Amino acid sequence: MNSWDAIVIGAGVIGTSVAYNLAALGAKRVLVLERDQIGSGTTSQSSGILRTHYSVLENMALAQQSWSVFENFAAHLQDEDASAGLVRCGYLISSPEGPKLSPLRDALAAQEARGIAVSRLSPQEASEILPICRFDDAALIGFEPEAGFADAYLVASSYARAARRLGVKFMEGERVTRLLVQQGRVSGVETASGVFQAPVVISTQNIWANELAEWTGIQVPLTPERHKVISLEGPEAYTYGMPVYKDLGSAGMLYYRSYGGRQMLVSEGTAGETLSKPDNTQGEISMDDVVHLGEQVSDRFPSFAEAGLASSWTGVYDVTPDWNPVLGSVPDVPGLVVGFGFSGHGFKLSPAVGRVLAQQALGLPTDVSLVPYALERFRTGRLLHGRYGSGAVA
């Protein structure tokens, strides 16, 4: 009863996507072990923004495949009750004159080359779709109409339900304590409940992926970072019909989206607070933090100079040195497949990543090459640095 075709560690949005795709691709006995509850980790803290805009072209390909799933989510899962909570409002991104201008121009051209609908707007045209914002300093404005935001927890729970329907077993409150290796390859895992055997284990442990180093001795280049998110209540509505906005000209490379009614969700896209160990409990957001963000907000959204703080929370990223994920098999540990280090991109890429990790685990050709995402890149120096600099734009 404890022998499985594949074991997935972690039931966030990546792990549940992997589990569903394993079963959909033919794996008969799939087990998911989650230390807490499905979607209760960093997935529950996601801002949910969906876009295909990246300066790292490999990410753009994964995001494009993922968007095709998000926009037809119920059909994809063959479950009429499944929902991603998708709000298709579009994605605006702008840069003033300076170092971000050339990367933005090149990324928009790359999107067009992949057949993604994008346009370049004048400041006046941008103001027509986001009238509460000022664009007078923008040298280039890109608009991706097929973008928006969704609900990461809802996506994870929908994937889990669909996976269960295909026979996947989920065990919550089950923390893996050891990866088992026999004759040089993975043979299963151990928890407080006992041993679970499988020829392949897929780790989607997010900020807890450093446990792999303890179990295998391989180096895991990963740092947990806490990021601050606030919701401001302004005098003007930031409606669901208004686009997500990425401001490359702000000090924090801020991103904004509607949070319903007159509320705006806002956070920084730069490096956050480094944590000494994995910890996804809520961190402190001081009034100094709120003022720091608020000053940048009011510079771009003048009426929000009078905004009040509606709510605040923190989310934790699993950050790699190049701010891009590690995906695929680990040559030093045959039978181990990993997906970690998403650095803020995980939800956006989760449908496509779940599929390619499942394909890799089952020995099938992957939809996109995982070579650029290999763990070995940190040894060889072939990093996936985004052209916008360190941060979650990539």
ZIFENMO-V336406 format. One record per residue. D_LAST is the distance of its C-alpha to the last C-alpha in Angstrom with 2 decimals. Layout:
# ZIFENMO-V336406
D_LAST, D_LAST
This chain:
# ZIFENMO-V336406
43.51, 40.77, 39.80, 36.69, 34.86, 31.48, 30.40, 27.10, 26.36, 24.69, 25.05, 21.95, 20.12, 18.92, 22.40, 24.33, 22.41, 23.19, 26.77, 27.32, 26.05, 28.20, 31.21, 30.49, 30.31, 33.67, 33.42, 36.57, 36.26, 32.90, 32.74, 29.99, 30.49, 28.93, 29.71, 29.97, 29.83, 27.73, 24.58, 25.75, 23.01, 19.47, 19.54, 22.08, 19.87, 17.01, 16.54, 16.39, 14.11, 13.69, 11.81, 10.92, 8.78, 5.62, 5.68, 5.96, 9.39, 10.38, 8.20, 9.71, 13.02, 12.96, 12.06, 14.84, 17.25, 16.59, 17.30, 20.55, 21.54, 20.77, 22.82, 25.70, 25.38, 29.12, 30.05, 27.46, 29.00, 32.47, 33.04, 34.09, 33.52, 29.87, 27.46, 23.75, 24.74, 22.71, 22.78, 21.94, 21.53, 18.78, 15.53, 15.79, 13.28, 14.91, 14.88, 18.04, 19.23, 17.34, 14.37, 11.79, 14.26, 13.97, 10.24, 11.02, 14.18, 12.90, 10.37, 13.41, 15.64, 13.73, 13.99, 17.62, 18.21, 17.38, 19.84, 17.61, 19.47, 17.93, 19.96, 19.99, 22.01, 24.28, 24.34, 27.48, 26.06, 23.09, 25.75, 27.72, 25.18, 24.05, 27.28, 26.78, 23.97, 24.50, 22.67, 25.16, 22.83, 20.19, 20.16, 18.01, 17.45, 15.88, 17.25, 16.50, 19.80, 19.16, 16.77, 17.62, 17.86, 19.97, 21.53, 19.97, 23.35, 25.20, 23.07, 23.66, 27.34, 27.73, 26.31, 28.67, 31.62, 31.05, 30.74, 33.96, 35.66, 34.94, 36.47, 33.62, 34.90, 32.94, 34.23, 32.99, 33.76, 33.69, 31.76, 31.47, 33.02, 33.11, 31.86, 35.00, 35.37, 38.56, 39.50, 36.07, 34.03, 32.87, 35.78, 34.53, 33.83, 36.03, 36.08, 38.84, 40.32, 40.72, 39.37, 37.43, 37.52, 35.07, 34.20, 30.46, 28.36, 24.82, 23.13, 20.67, 21.43, 18.18, 18.97, 22.32, 21.11, 22.52, 25.84, 25.26, 25.90, 29.16, 30.25, 29.46, 29.04, 25.74, 23.10, 20.29, 17.53, 16.54, 16.76, 17.40, 16.17, 17.86, 16.34, 18.79, 19.23, 22.18, 24.08, 26.14, 29.28, 29.85, 32.84, 31.16, 29.68, 26.00, 27.03, 25.39, 25.88, 23.56, 19.89, 16.86, 15.69, 12.54, 13.97, 11.99, 15.46, 16.16, 16.23, 14.18, 11.72, 13.77, 13.57, 16.98, 18.88, 22.51, 24.10, 27.38, 30.13, 29.62, 26.89, 23.27, 20.58, 18.28, 15.87, 13.55, 9.78, 10.49, 12.13, 15.09, 18.52, 18.83, 21.41, 24.01, 24.23, 22.86, 23.99, 22.90, 25.87, 25.50, 24.97, 26.59, 25.37, 27.76, 29.05, 27.48, 24.04, 25.11, 26.44, 23.33, 21.24, 24.26, 24.64, 21.23, 21.97, 25.41, 24.28, 22.37, 24.68, 28.09, 30.12, 28.00, 29.49, 32.25, 30.10, 31.00, 28.98, 29.36, 27.48, 24.86, 23.27, 20.71, 18.21, 17.14, 13.88, 14.32, 11.98, 11.95, 12.08, 8.81, 7.04, 7.46, 10.83, 14.18, 16.11, 19.64, 22.93, 23.72, 26.28, 28.01, 28.81, 29.89, 29.59, 26.55, 23.37, 20.35, 17.28, 15.71, 12.86, 10.69, 9.25, 9.56, 8.68, 12.28, 14.28, 12.33, 12.68, 16.02, 18.56, 17.25, 16.45, 19.92, 21.52, 20.16, 20.94, 24.34, 24.91, 24.18, 26.50, 29.22, 29.08, 28.08, 25.93, 22.35, 21.03, 18.09, 18.19, 17.02, 17.68, 14.13, 13.52, 16.88, 17.80, 19.58, 16.57, 16.89, 20.49, 20.12, 17.31, 15.36, 11.97, 8.63, 7.07, 4.18, 6.72, 6.28, 7.38, 7.65, 6.71, 5.66, 3.85, 0.00
